Amino acid sequence: MQDVAIIGASGYGGGELLRWLAVHPQARVALATSRTHAGKPVSAAFPGLAGRMDLTLAAEAAPDQMARCAVVFLARDNGAAMDMAPGLLAAGCRVVDLSADFRFRDPAHYEAWYGAAHRSPQLTRGAAYGMPELHRDAIRVARVVGNPGCYTSASILALAPLVEAGLVELDSIVVDGKSGLSGAGRSKFGLDYHFAEANESVWAYKIAGTHRHTPEIEQELSALAGQSVTISFTPCVVPMTRGILASAYARLSEYRSADALRELYRAFYRDAPFVWVSDDLPATKHTLGSNMCHIGLGVDARTNRVTVLAALDNLGKGMAGQAVQNMNLMCGWDETAGLGAPPLWP
């Protein structure tokens, strides 16, 4: 049993990590920090863990405490991981970062989109982008993994087979993403997130190329295409607790039937235990509480456009579940360890 640590455990991402790790066969949470719930048991922050995890949350973690852990999950705000990672690596730890600090290979992209210089640029190029379906081998040997964002995971998984095969016109890609409220994090207290404001309403935000997940999607699609890819991305919030539905649209460079494209997707994801390509159209409820991504598609012969839908849980495959999947690969364990729970239904 290997000890792991979670730095910033009181947010939704940290809580979901605690939930998955409570049943992991090879990892034990030895240390978890929370400034909000310091000195309290994890059940004070996440009542569902009562009786499942006997751990007291600490305000901070001493370097020697973290150094005893094989893997440290950093679930803090953007900017914290770049300062903490060098010391953790020097102590022999592996790092899975749930913020944006290590998602970009070029630190200039981080600076452009997050408005601050990267303080550990020497680590960015060696960090693996934590999407096992695309970077499994790199994750296995990585010391630092930048865990993807939730919109990006759904969008990239929806488009990767088409882009790699050269079957879509790269200047035609449009993604519409819809997220549950937990995607904003636990500390989001803006008026839009009050029940009376959010209930029975859907709204868009950060439109017209301004959402910070846009460059992540473009980075990964560009690598698959072998040339620069620019997309149009619109995120929306819907009044549900958790889930992402990404609707991706593109013009086909050569006509393929929906059946032919489904076969392409199944071949592309044949070794991906957490991607299911369906004959039907997916819904967020199909993946609730799991680490699964469900994909469905259709082809409009009139316009020669393909529509691909990808559904996942923004706290599962969109965040903490994927972080555990990355840890499994980094530690040489079965990729599915601790992640076998099926989605909740109904």
Secondary structure, DSSP 8 states (H G I E B T S, - for coil): -EEEEEESTTSHHHHHHHHHHTT-SSEEEEEEE-SSSTTSBHHHH-GGGTTT---B-BSS--HHHHHT-SEEEE-S-TTSHHHHHHHHHHTT-EEEE-SSTTS-SSHHHHHHHHSS--S-HHHHTTSEES-HHHHHHHHHH-SEEE---HHHHHHHHHHHHHHHHT-B-GGG-EEEEEE-GGGG-TT---GGGSHHHHTT--EE-STTTTSTTHHHHHHHHHHHHTS----EEEEEE-SSSS-EEEEEEEEBSS---HHHHHHHHHHHTTT-TTEEE-SS---GGGGTTSS-EEEEEEEETTTTEEEEEEEE-TTIIIIIHHHHHHHHHHTTS-TTTT--------
